[in-house]
Amino acid sequence: MSFLQTKEWTDFQKSLGREVFEYRQNYISAWVIKHRLPFGRSYLYIPHGPEMDLNAMTGGFKNPVSSFIAWLRQLARRKKAIFVKAEPLADNITQLLIQYGFKKSKKEIQPGKTVVIDLTQSEDELLAAMHHKTRYNIKVAERHGVTVGESEDIEAFWKLMKKTTAREKFSSHPREYYQKLLGELQGDVLYTKLFVARGGGRPPPPPPPLVLFYGDAGYYLHGASDYSQRNLMAPYILHWEIIRQAKALAFKHYDLWGIDARRWPGVTRFKLGWGGQTLEHPGSFDLKISGLWYLGYKLARKIF
């Protein structure tokens, strides 16, 4: 199960002021999050879901899936949602949603592609799988005396995030989002950490990764960067130490969380350099509830 379909994650969404709804029937489960839109409208979002135990549906898929879709439509109308967006992880679930009216959407909320590193390998195997420049840059950072620790300085992270988004031309969440992400997701099952690079004989120039841990994996959810001291190669030692710490804690995977060679060429090259497996998810799918409002929403997205 994805961490995006856990109670801990949906409690975090509630802390941001969003309404959350739960469906648990007939071997189908989903946490559904309401996102506000202008003019009193909204859309409903199922991140990395729904989840369906198709093997347990011995009487067939039709009735359970029909009931779920009917529930979604009723909820959407009640909440003035103009569409429902689902981003399932399984191809067979995706095909069922398509049969019941969901259409492929170009607008993805979660990354459609990612790189996942197998942490069950030895450190020597991990190093051997990396691009030679990645191995070299780890050694450069070590020679500069750069070390890695944990931090709770969300203000430093936020300042670098603003620099990064301005330079790379992408949007970020508000400061409050990162504050709550680091401050409120600190349970036994799911928790976050902010890592920071220090040393190198200079003031710390950290591009601090914000990493979420859940189940058997760590997820590099958010990162920021500062080019002022890029010769220290701090990002490389940062992620290498995260990998080593995650291995020591018996995590099996490190998900670098999102690549796109067209939109983020530099970030994508960096992540591919770690030698992990590239995974592609089915993508994003919308169920129209109000055709006119949905058309207006798509037009507004093109304009703005």
N, C-alpha and C positions, 0 to 999 in steps of 0.2 A: 504493500500500500504506500502511495506517495504521501509525504509529510503534508502536502496541500489538502489531503482528505482526512486529516486528523482533527480531533476535538481541540487539541492545543493550538493548531493553526487557526481554526475558526474562532476560538476565544480571542486570539490576537486580532482577528478581523473585527470582532465586536468591539474591542478596545479602541479601534479606529472610528467607531461610530456607524459601522455597517450592520445591516440586518443579515442574519444567517438562518437558513432553514435546513432541516434534516429529513432525509427520506431513507427508511429502512423497511423494505417489504419484499417478499417473494424473491429473495436472493439478489436484490438490487439495492445498492446503497449510494448515497450522494449527499455531500454538504454543498449547499447552494448559497452563493453570496450575492446580495443585492448591491448594485453599483448605481449611484444617482446620475441622472442626465438632466440637462436643462428642461425647463417648462414642466417641471413636476413629473417627468418620465424617468425611467430607469431601464437597466437590463439585468438579467440574472446570469450568474457565471458559475460554472462547475469546473474548477481547476483540477486537471489530471483525473477527470471522472466523466461519467459515473463509473462505478465498479459493479460488475455483474458476475455471479458464479454460474456460468452457463451450464456447467456439468451437473449442477444440482437442480436445474430446471427440468425435471424428468417429464413434465407434462407439456413441454414445448416452450418457446420463447414468446409466443404471441400475446397471451394474456398478461404476463408480468410486465413486458415492455409497454404494451398499450396502456396499462394502468399507470405506469411511471410517466409516460408522455402526457396522459390526461391530467395527472397531478401537476406537472410542470406548467401546462397551459393554464390551469385554474389559478395556480400561484402567480403566474405572470400577469394575468388579467387583474387579479386582486391588488398587485403591487404596481400597476401601471407600467409594466415592463414591455418594451417594444420588441424584444427578442430574448432568446436564451442562448448563451454561448457555452459550448462544452469543448473541452480539450482532453479527450480520453487517451489513455496510453496503449490500449490494445486494439489491434486492427479489427478483430471480430466484433468488438463492441462498437467501433466506428461504423462498420457496415450495417449493424442493426439500427443505429441512430439515423443513418442515411435513408434506410427503408421507411423510417417514420417521420421524414420531412426535414431533417437537418441538412444544410448545404455547406459546402466548403467555403471558408472565409479567408480572405487575405490578411485580415487583422488577427495576429496571434498575440496573446498576452504572455504566456510562458514560451521559452525558447523552443523552436521546432527541432533543433539539432543541438547535441551536446557532446562533450568528450568525457568519458568515464575511465579512470585509472584503476586497475586491479591491484589492490593493496595486499592481496595474499602472496604476491611475488616478493622475493627477497630484495633488499636494497640494491644489490648488484644487478639483479634483473631489471629493476625499475630504471636504473641509470643507463643500462645498455639499450633500453627501448627508447630513450629520449633522443631528440635531435642533438647532434654534436654541439651546436651552439648553446642549447639549454644546459648541457653538462658543463660546458666551458664557463658560462655565465654564473652558474652556482659556485664554481671555484674562484671566479673573480670576486664575488661578494665575500667569500670566506677569506680571501687574501686581504681584502679591505677591512676585515674585522667586524663585519656586519653580523649582528646577533638578532634573534627573534624572541619576542615575549608576547604576553597578552596585555590588553589595554581596555580601559573603560572610557577613554577620551573620545566621546562621540562628537565633540565640537571640532576636534582636529580632523576627524573623518569627514564631517559635513563640509568643512572648508575645502578640503581636497576634492570632495565630490562635486562641489560647485565649479571648481576649476576644470575638472574632467568633463563635465557635461557641456560646459561652454566650448571647450577645445574640440571635443569629439562630436558635438552637435546632436546629443540625444537628451531625452528628458529624464528627470530623476523624481523620486518621491519627495514629499516635504520632509523637513528635518525631524518632525514629530514621528514620522514613520520609522526612521532608523533608530530614534531614541527608544521607542517602544519595542522595536525588534530586538534590540540589545538588552533592554531592561526587563521586559516582561516574559520573554521566551527563555526561561531558565529552569525548566522542570527536569525530572529524572529521565523522561522519555525523549524529550525534544528540547534542545538548548542551543544558544548561539554564543560565539566568541569573536572578539575583534583582535586580530593579530597585528603586531607592529614590529618594524625593523628599527634597530638602534645601533649606534656606534659608527665605525668607519672613520673615526677621528673628526667627525663633523656633526653639526646639529642634525637630529633625526629627520630624514626626508621620506618618511614611510608612505608607500601606497598601501594603506591597511586593508587587508581582505576581511570581510565580515562573513564568517562561515557558520552554517547551521549543521548540527549533528542530529541525526534521527535514524533509528533502526541500525543497519549495518553500514551506513554511509555518512560522509561529510559532503556538504554542498557549498560551493563557492558562490554565494548568492549575490554579493555586492562587492565592488572594489573601486578604488579611486587611485589616481596616480599624479605624481609631480615630476616633471621633466628636469627640474632644476639641478638634480644630482643623479641623473640616470646612469652615469658611469659606474656607480656603486653596485648596480644590478640587484638592488634590494628585492624586486618582485620574485626573482628566481630563488633566492635563499628563503624568502618568506614561504613560498609554496612547498619547497622541499622540506622545510621544517614542519609545516602542517601535515604533509604526507607522512613524515617519520613519526610525529606524535599520534596521528590517527592509527597508524600501524601498531604502535605500542599499546594503544587502547583497544586493539582487536577489531577496528573497523575494517570492512572488506573492500569498500569502494570510496573513491574521491571523485565527485561529479563537478566538473569545471563550469557547468551551468550556462551553456549557450554559446554557439558559434554561428557566424554568418559572414562568409568571405566578402560579400558585396557591401553589407552595411558596416561591419566592424573588421576590416582587413587586418589591422595590427593586433587587435585582441585575439582574433581567430588564429593568426600565426603563432602567437604566444602559447595559446592553449593546445594547439596541435603539436607543438614542440615537446610536450610531455610524454608522447608516445602512447596515449590511452586509446580506447576504442571509441570510434565515432558512432553515436546512436541517433537515429532519426525517429521522431514521434509522428503519429498520424496527422497532427495539426489541429486547426481550429475549425469548429463547425457551428453554424447559427441556425436556430429554429425561429423563423419569423412569427411574431404574434400579431403585429399590426403592420401591414404592408406599406401604408403611406408613411407612417412614422419611421419605419426602417429605411425606406428610400431617402427620406429627409436626413436621417442620421448618416447614411453613406455619402450623400452629397456634401454634407457639412464637413465630414472628415477630409474629403478631397480639397475643399476650399481652405480649411484651417489647418 
